[in-house]
Amino acid sequence: TGGTVNVTTNASGQVISVTINATGNAYTFAPNCFTGSLVPGTGTPALPTPTTPASITYGKTTGRNDVWFTVTVPADDALSTQGSYTIRVTQVDDVGNSGVSDDSVFVLDTTLPEVSLTAPATSSYLSTKRPTFSGVAGVVPRDSSTVTVKIYAGADTSGTLVQTLSTTRNGSSGAYSVTASADLAAGRYTAIASQADSAGNTGVSSTTTFVVDLAAPSVTIGSKLQAAMGSALAAKSKVTTAYFGFSFSDPVVDSLSSGIDTVTCQLDSATPTDCKTNQFASYTGLADGSHTFTLTVTDVAGNVETQTHSWQVDTVSPSVTITGTPDARTTSTTAAFTFTKSDPGATATGVAAVDCKLSTDADYSPC
């Protein structure tokens, strides 16, 4: 594919014409024109237009025939077709002798490397200070193996450049991954990936904007009751029911909040259950022993906050035995009683108090 570029000069070393064989277009230059634009045409030489991107530069160094020149072909002409091209220069003297240069071959490549940035996902919230950036880069022969990721502060790439990361993509799949080199503060960021090739083209990915959210949710277990609308749940209780009410929220930092994702309630080692909607948990038929209620709240960024409450259920009554009493009939005006006490059972909470009274109409008092 492609074509041949021929440059012709006269005996004085002046460039007369440039021909691209692929199209047959000839470019003629006015004599002694040292700098200017290539102008298509086969008739009267045209003066160059400096504003045209394509240009020719010609000049002498030392001696009559010691010259150099460069030619740039317009991008919208034959060389806009990608592929291999051959350049050959011809010079003709006054008697018709011509000299031809060696051929020079080059490849025209204007295709940008294809590079994507897929993680972090755009509009995502992250709970890590050092996120990982990944995607897929180009693997054609002229594509560089190096991928560059730039991180900017704010919602687009007009913000301050925070970090520039480089990594090597996989030669077969094109996959790449690179982790931030330093901690990112909480806030919004924009990242973009780029990849160059040996022709000087640079491909860039779409931008991805994400938020670093480092604030854990706020969680409070507000009510701990023995029964619905009942009294407070004691640390040691003979009641086999428990009711918990709670609240939660996700703090707003720098006007950003990822929001609450999941709320789960768990009793002891049972499977956690969703309780985000009700904000209430109840348990019945509790066995004797220690119990722990665990409330876990996770925000969208992945920050987790956990609150717990532990208590003990003991439904076995203490054991009391009177071991000594006064005689059934006595002249003494005093009486002595002895007794033993215990709290049986593997989950006993212990004897909290012992009270005694002498007659059915008397009040109990500690003994």
Salt bridges, closest charged atoms under 4 A:
ASP103 OD1 - ARG88 NE 2.80
ASP109 OD2 - ARG142 NE 2.95
ASP183 OD1 - ARG130 NE 2.74
ASP268 OD2 - HIS291 ND1 2.82
